[in-house]
Structures are given as C-alpha cells and as structure tokens.
Amino acid sequence: KDLRRESVREIVNLTWDRSADEVLKVYKQLI
C-alpha cells in the first residue's frame, strides 16, 4: 500500500508539473 501511494503521488506530481500552465490558463478562462 505504501509503495502504491508513493508511486501515485509521484505520478500526480509529474502530471501537475506538466499541466500546471494549462490548468492555470483554463482556470483564468473560467473566471
């Protein structure tokens, strides 16, 4: 379980780093 949680966190961090700019753009458009 611990290993799975750590791997999930790493994946989430990687995807966030990649899509951070895109998420901010969409967020600004919504506002």
C-alpha positions in Angstrom: 0.0 0.0 0.0 2.8 2.5 0.9 4.6 1.8 -2.3 1.4 2.3 -4.3 0.7 5.6 -2.5 4.2 6.9 -3.1 4.1 6.0 -6.8 0.7 7.6 -7.2 2.0 10.8 -5.6 5.0 10.8 -7.9 2.7 10.4 -11.0 0.4 13.2 -9.7 3.3 15.5 -9.2 4.7 14.8 -12.7 1.3 15.3 -14.3 0.8 18.5 -12.3 4.2 19.9 -13.3 3.4 19.2 -17.0 -0.2 20.5 -16.9 0.3 23.3 -14.4 0.5 26.0 -17.0 -2.5 24.6 -18.9 -4.6 24.3 -15.8 -3.8 27.9 -14.9 -4.9 29.1 -18.4 -8.2 27.2 -18.2 -8.8 28.4 -14.6 -8.3 32.0 -15.7 -10.7 31.5 -18.7 -13.3 30.2 -16.3 -13.0 33.3 -14.2 
